[in-house]
Amino acid sequence: MGSFKRVLFGYHRGSVDAAIIDRDTRIEALERDIGEVLEGLRTADDETLRAERECADLSGMVLEREREIRALSERLREADERYERSIASLEPVAARLEEIQTQARGQATRIRMKALREAVEVSRRAQELADANVETSAPQGRNGSSPDAGPTGALEGDVKLEIGPLGDFSQLVGIEEAISRLGAADISVERFSEGRATLSMRLDEPIDLLRELEESAPLDFHVRRTAGDGLILDVDEDQGPEQRAA
């Protein structure tokens, strides 16, 4: 008020009007600022409410997941307990099965060896009957080869060898190894029945198969018959146990 110019009977009207206009302008500016602040506060309140709702939703989800985790953990613990009980109950069953398998393997081995022995005995008796019908006999050469059989000479190409009776598969393996050492290729067992085995092979070069087998075969034998493409050999029945084991 002290800045207004004084005139007769009061203040200068223009100065007063200018002050009033300036006051009103500042009031309007303050009202606008207050309105903007209030609008910002309302917006902030809305954002706060939305954030609180989201937090509440997230808290509910977290609680739900925690309940699910606890339930799954409990189910997992129960499953572990059932598994341990199942393992404990299966252990005697597994032991019994292993015992049965061991007994079955032993029984199968005994049956197989009995069948082989019976086959060998049948073959031996058949050979004895066949030998009884032979009118002439000749002195045996090395490894039981008969001079009547005659040397086979060198064999080449696809050759077959029949030999028996064999006491078990290990003797057949020994014959195969002896043939392999001679340089034969494509060795295969075409038949193994009643103790007699028929093997086929390929000789890429001429080999005196009978002579080589007499020197390297693990069994004593004699020649039953020779053919253009192979041999038929009979294993001696009176050889020692160590020769049979070979």
C-alpha positions in Angstrom: 0.0 0.0 0.0 2.9 2.3 0.6 3.9 2.1 -3.1 0.6 3.7 -4.3 0.7 7.3 -5.2 -1.5 9.4 -2.9 -3.8 12.0 -4.3 -6.4 14.3 -2.9 -8.9 12.2 -0.9 -7.0 8.8 -1.3 -4.7 6.8 -3.6 -4.2 7.0 -7.3 -6.9 4.9 -9.0 -4.7 3.7 -11.9 -2.1 2.3 -9.5 -4.8 0.6 -7.5 -6.4 -1.0 -10.6 -3.0 -2.2 -11.8 -2.3 -3.8 -8.5 -5.7 -5.5 -8.5 -5.1 -6.8 -12.0 -1.7 -8.1 -11.0 -3.1 -9.8 -7.9 -5.8 -11.5 -9.9 -3.3 -12.7 -12.5 -1.1 -14.2 -9.8 -4.1 -15.8 -8.2 -5.1 -17.4 -11.5 -1.6 -18.7 -12.0 -1.5 -20.1 -8.5 -4.9 -21.8 -9.0 -3.6 -23.3 -12.3 -0.5 -24.5 -10.5 -2.6 -25.9 -7.7 -4.9 -27.6 -10.2 -1.9 -29.2 -11.9 -0.5 -30.3 -8.6 -3.8 -31.8 -7.6 -4.1 -33.6 -10.9 -0.6 -35.0 -10.5 -1.6 -36.1 -7.0 -4.7 -37.8 -8.3 -2.6 -39.5 -11.0 -0.1 -40.5 -8.4 -2.8 -41.9 -6.2 -4.2 -43.9 -9.1 -0.8 -45.3 -9.9 -0.3 -46.1 -6.2 -3.6 -47.9 -6.1 -2.8 -49.8 -9.3 0.6 -50.7 -7.9 -0.9 -51.9 -4.7 -3.4 -54.1 -6.5 -0.6 -55.6 -8.6 1.4 -56.2 -5.5 -1.6 -57.9 -3.9 -2.0 -60.0 -7.0 1.7 -60.9 -7.1 1.6 -61.7 -3.4 -1.4 -64.0 -4.0 0.4 -65.7 -6.8 3.5 -66.2 -4.7 1.5 -67.7 -1.9 -0.3 -70.0 -4.3 3.1 -71.1 -5.8 4.4 -71.7 -2.3 1.4 -73.9 -1.5 1.9 -75.8 -4.7 5.6 -76.2 -4.0 4.8 -77.5 -0.5 2.3 -79.9 -1.9 4.7 -81.1 -4.6 7.5 -81.5 -2.0 5.1 -83.6 0.1 4.2 -85.8 -2.9 7.8 -86.2 -3.8 8.7 -87.3 -0.3 5.8 -89.8 -0.3 7.0 -91.1 -3.8 10.6 -91.5 -2.4 9.3 -93.4 0.5 7.2 -95.7 -1.7 10.2 -96.2 -4.0 12.4 -97.2 -1.1 9.8 -99.6 0.2 9.5 -101.1 -3.3 13.2 -101.5 -3.7 13.4 -103.1 -0.3 10.6 -105.5 -1.2 12.2 -106.3 -4.6 15.6 -107.2 -3.2 14.6 -110.7 -2.0 12.7 -111.2 -5.3 15.8 -110.3 -7.3 17.9 -112.5 -5.2 15.5 -115.4 -5.8 15.4 -114.7 -9.5 19.2 -114.7 -9.7 19.2 -118.0 -7.8 16.7 -119.5 -10.2 18.7 -118.2 -13.2 21.8 -119.8 -11.8 20.0 -123.1 -11.3 18.5 -122.9 -14.8 21.9 -122.2 -16.4 23.4 -125.2 -14.6 20.5 -127.4 -15.6 20.7 -126.3 -19.2 24.5 -127.0 -19.2 23.9 -130.5 -17.8 21.1 -131.2 -20.3 23.3 -130.0 -23.2 26.3 -132.0 -22.1 24.1 -135.1 -21.6 22.7 -134.6 -25.1 26.2 -134.3 -26.5 27.3 -137.4 -24.7 24.3 -139.3 -26.0 25.0 -138.1 -29.5 28.6 -139.1 -29.3 27.6 -142.5 -28.0 25.1 -143.0 -30.8 27.7 -141.9 -33.4 30.2 -144.2 -31.9 27.9 -147.2 -32.0 26.9 -146.4 -35.6 30.6 -146.2 -36.5 31.2 -149.5 -34.8 28.4 -151.1 -36.9 29.8 -149.5 -40.0 33.3 -150.8 -39.2 32.0 -154.3 -38.5 30.8 -154.4 -42.1 34.2 -153.5 -43.5 35.8 -156.7 -44.8 39.4 -155.5 -44.9 41.4 -153.4 -42.6 44.7 -151.6 -43.0 47.3 -150.4 -40.4 46.7 -146.9 -39.3 49.1 -144.1 -40.2 49.8 -141.0 -38.1 46.6 -139.6 -36.6 44.7 -142.7 -37.6 44.8 -142.1 -41.4 44.2 -145.3 -43.4 46.4 -146.0 -46.4 43.2 -147.2 -48.2 41.8 -143.6 -48.0 44.7 -142.4 -50.0 46.2 -138.9 -49.8 43.8 -136.2 -50.8 46.4 -134.0 -52.4 46.1 -130.3 -52.5 42.7 -128.7 -52.2 41.8 -125.3 -53.5 38.7 -123.1 -53.8 35.5 -124.0 -51.9 36.1 -126.9 -49.5 33.9 -128.7 -47.0 35.1 -130.6 -43.9 32.9 -132.9 -41.9 34.3 -134.1 -38.6 32.9 -135.8 -35.5 31.9 -136.9 -33.0 32.8 -133.8 -31.0 32.3 -133.8 -27.2 31.5 -130.1 -26.9 31.7 -126.8 -28.6 35.3 -126.1 -27.4 36.5 -128.9 -29.7 34.7 -127.4 -32.6 36.3 -124.0 -31.8 39.7 -125.8 -31.7 39.1 -127.2 -35.2 38.1 -123.8 -36.5 41.2 -122.2 -35.1 43.4 -124.9 -36.7 41.8 -124.3 -40.1 42.2 -120.6 -39.7 45.9 -120.9 -39.1 46.2 -122.7 -42.4 45.2 -119.5 -44.2 41.6 -120.5 -45.0 39.0 -117.8 -45.5 35.2 -117.5 -45.1 35.2 -120.3 -42.5 31.6 -121.1 -41.3 29.8 -123.9 -39.6 27.1 -125.1 -41.9 25.8 -127.8 -39.5 26.4 -129.1 -36.0 24.1 -132.1 -35.2 24.5 -135.2 -33.2 28.1 -134.4 -32.4 29.2 -134.0 -36.0 30.1 -130.6 -37.6 30.2 -129.6 -41.2 32.4 -126.7 -42.0 32.9 -124.8 -45.2 35.9 -122.7 -46.2 37.7 -121.1 -49.1 41.3 -121.9 -49.9 42.9 -119.3 -52.1 45.9 -121.5 -52.8 46.4 -125.2 -53.0 46.8 -126.8 -49.5 47.1 -130.4 -48.5 44.3 -130.0 -45.9 44.6 -133.6 -44.5 48.3 -133.4 -43.8 48.1 -129.9 -42.3 45.2 -131.0 -40.0 47.2 -134.1 -38.9 49.9 -131.7 -37.8 47.9 -128.9 -36.2 44.5 -130.3 -35.2 43.9 -130.6 -31.4 42.1 -134.0 -31.9 43.2 -137.4 -33.2 41.1 -138.6 -36.2 41.1 -141.0 -39.1 39.7 -140.5 -42.6 36.3 -142.0 -43.4 36.1 -140.7 -46.9 37.7 -138.2 -49.2 36.0 -136.3 -52.0 37.1 -133.9 -54.7 36.0 -130.9 -52.6 36.5 -132.0 -49.1 37.1 -134.6 -46.3 35.0 -136.6 -43.9 36.9 -137.3 -40.7 36.0 -139.4 -37.6 37.5 -138.4 -34.3 39.1 -141.2 -32.3 37.0 -142.2 -29.3 39.9 -143.5 -27.2 41.9 -140.2 -26.8 42.7 -138.9 -23.3 40.6 -136.3 -21.4 43.3 -133.7 -21.9 42.9 -134.1 -25.7 39.1 -133.8 -25.4 39.5 -130.6 -23.3 41.8 -129.2 -26.0 
